[in-house]
Amino acid sequence: MPHFLNTLDDNFEAEFIALMGMKREDSPDVDAVVADIIADVRARGDAAVLELTAKFDRLELTPETMRFSDAEIESECAKVDDEDRAALEMAAARIRAYHERQMPADAWWEDETGAALGWRWSAVSAAGLYVPGGLASYPSSVLMNAIPAKVAGVDRLAIVVPTPDGVVNPLVLLAAKIAGVDEIYRIGGAQAVAALAYGTDTIAPVDKITGPGNAFVAAAKRRVFGKVGIDMIAGPSEILVIADKDNDPDWIAVDLLSQAEHDESAQSILITDDADFGRAVAAAVEKQLETLERRAIAGPSWRDFGAVIVVKDMEEAVRLSDRIAPEHLEICTNDAEDLQTKIRHAGAIFIGSWTPEAIGDYIGGPNHVLPTARSARFSSGLSVMDFIKRTTLSRMTPDALLAIGPSAERLAKSESLEAHGLSVRARLDRLNKG
């Protein structure tokens, strides 16, 4: 059974803090191992990558076979049936249309001194996308990572996807093709991250790495940050549902299970102002677990980390939601449109009972790569902004420099940076002589 909390209970605050502080991720100390792998790849390049791929993925490769050929990609894509292909193409079109609207505008203007100021946006030149392989192989994540990069204008997009024992997921390759990926390599783990960051004879280095992975991949991304950019370090999946009694308990139950089935460490929470409804949803979850294919995963997740929290009103629900700062937030109330405007911290919000979070995972349009572990308090989900950067622009005229230059010189002197001040003074002297 999940944790049951009620804000009216005297010990609620302690129980809530304990719930939020639960260690939901088995994070073995892999940093030393990862450090050695990265150093090995930096020193030996392809040879290290190939040895580690043979060791961990039981796959013997050569530099020539590390990358999927165009013929191999076409052959694998041909295995995808028409309905799956159509679904991927619809998802890609919706994701692309949504992210195209995110592109910011350049700016250029003159201020009252005559100085021209502004900024312009440009994409990173190359990006690498990590795609988990084996059982956790998600073509939807390929679309969610690759399409924003291409919309942003990234010239070169490389994917690394492990293929243990040589097993390939055709849907992943088709998703990559639809998204416009340029290169696909059948490698994974920390060695793949290192190859993307530092480059090898076969794999050219990239500027930014995105995409989820296991503890080794996460540790590798932390270590290469600075050499390259990264998106985020994602933890176990989360969903918070705020619901009133005017909902179908079975609907809310499967919404909660939609995240619980990801990982035994995932967390699903219901906040409601009706205790009877909360108990009905909990009962519905137990019923669904009897037949759910992934009950061996979803069951422990719901038992260990799931929760039903009863609040006195929806204003209190909003306050608790912002403290949780969930990755996914469903608002299933009669006033969902109004309630969502009061939420400050959430990775993604799904408004109304007809908007299950699963729509967002696949076909809605917004990105499903979202901040976890309460990091929605200070960060956002993946977007085109992750693949572009802003360059500021300034142009002085003689009159503008006369107007603002003396203050710059004064500030330089206050910081004891003589050459800074002299670089301004040299121009001011020329202007004053004229």
Rosetta blueprint (number, residue, H / E / L):
1 M L
2 P L
3 H E
4 F E
5 L E
6 N E
7 T L
8 L L
9 D L
10 D L
11 N L
12 F H
13 E H
14 A H
15 E H
16 F H
17 I H
18 A H
19 L H
20 M H
21 G L
22 M L
23 K L
24 R L
25 E L
26 D L
27 S L
28 P L
29 D L
30 V L
31 D H
32 A H
33 V H
34 V H
35 A H
36 D H
37 I H
38 I H
39 A H
40 D H
41 V H
42 R H
43 A H
44 R H
45 G L
46 D H
47 A H
48 A H
49 V H
50 L H
51 E H
52 L H
53 T H
54 A H
55 K H
56 F H
57 D H
58 R L
59 L L
60 E L
61 L L
62 T L
63 P L
64 E L
65 T L
66 M L
67 R E
68 F L
69 S L
70 D H
71 A H
72 E H
73 I H
74 E H
75 S H
76 E H
77 C H
78 A L
79 K L
80 V L
81 D L
82 D H
83 E H
84 D H
85 R H
86 A H
87 A H
88 L H
89 E H
90 M H
91 A H
92 A H
93 A H
94 R H
95 I H
96 R H
97 A H
98 Y H
99 H H
100 E H
101 R L
102 Q L
103 M L
104 P L
105 A L
106 D L
107 A E
108 W E
109 W E
110 E E
111 D L
112 E L
113 T L
114 G L
115 A L
116 A E
117 L E
118 G E
119 W E
120 R E
121 W E
122 S E
123 A E
124 V L
125 S L
126 A E
127 A E
128 G E
129 L E
130 Y E
131 V L
132 P L
133 G L
134 G L
135 L L
136 A L
137 S L
138 Y L
139 P H
140 S H
141 S H
142 V H
143 L H
144 M H
145 N H
146 A H
147 I H
148 P H
149 A H
150 K H
151 V H
152 A H
153 G L
154 V L
155 D L
156 R E
157 L E
158 A E
159 I E
160 V E
161 V L
162 P L
163 T L
164 P H
165 D H
166 G H
167 V L
168 V L
169 N L
170 P H
171 L H
172 V H
173 L H
174 L H
175 A H
176 A H
177 K H
178 I H
179 A H
180 G L
181 V L
182 D L
183 E E
184 I E
185 Y E
186 R L
187 I L
188 G L
189 G H
190 A H
191 Q H
192 A H
193 V H
194 A H
195 A H
196 L H
197 A H
198 Y H
199 G L
200 T L
201 D L
202 T L
203 I L
204 A L
205 P L
206 V L
207 D L
208 K E
209 I E
210 T E
211 G L
212 P L
213 G L
214 N L
215 A H
216 F H
217 V H
218 A H
219 A H
220 A H
221 K H
222 R H
223 R H
224 V H
225 F E
226 G L
227 K L
228 V E
229 G E
230 I E
231 D L
232 M L
233 I L
234 A L
235 G L
236 P L
237 S L
238 E E
239 I E
240 L E
241 V E
242 I E
243 A E
244 D L
245 K L
246 D L
247 N L
248 D L
249 P H
250 D H
251 W H
252 I H
253 A H
254 V H
255 D H
256 L H
257 L H
258 S H
259 Q H
260 A H
261 E L
262 H L
263 D L
264 E L
265 S L
266 A L
267 Q E
268 S E
269 I E
270 L E
271 I E
272 T E
273 D L
274 D L
275 A H
276 D H
277 F H
278 G H
279 R H
280 A H
281 V H
282 A H
283 A H
284 A H
285 V H
286 E H
287 K H
288 Q H
289 L H
290 E L
291 T L
292 L L
293 E L
294 R L
295 R H
296 A H
297 I H
298 A H
299 G H
300 P H
301 S H
302 W H
303 R H
304 D H
305 F H
306 G L
307 A E
308 V E
309 I E
310 V E
311 V L
312 K L
313 D L
314 M H
315 E H
316 E H
317 A H
318 V H
319 R H
320 L H
321 S H
322 D H
323 R H
324 I H
325 A L
326 P L
327 E L
328 H E
329 L E
330 E E
331 I E
332 C E
333 T L
334 N L
335 D L
336 A H
337 E H
338 D H
339 L H
340 Q H
341 T L
342 K L
343 I L
344 R L
345 H L
346 A L
347 G L
348 A E
349 I E
350 F E
351 I E
352 G L
353 S L
354 W L
355 T L
356 P L
357 E H
358 A H
359 I H
360 G H
361 D H
362 Y H
363 I L
364 G L
365 G L
366 P L
367 N L
368 H L
369 V L
370 L L
371 P L
372 T L
373 A L
374 R L
375 S H
376 A H
377 R H
378 F L
379 S L
380 S L
381 G L
382 L L
383 S L
384 V H
385 M H
386 D H
387 F H
388 I E
389 K E
390 R E
391 T E
392 T E
393 L E
394 S E
395 R E
396 M L
397 T L
398 P H
399 D H
400 A H
401 L H
402 L H
403 A H
404 I H
405 G H
406 P H
407 S H
408 A H
409 E H
410 R H
411 L H
412 A H
413 K H
414 S H
415 E L
416 S L
417 L L
418 E H
419 A H
420 H H
421 G H
422 L H
423 S H
424 V H
425 R H
426 A H
427 R H
428 L H
429 D H
430 R H
431 L H
432 N H
433 K H
434 G L
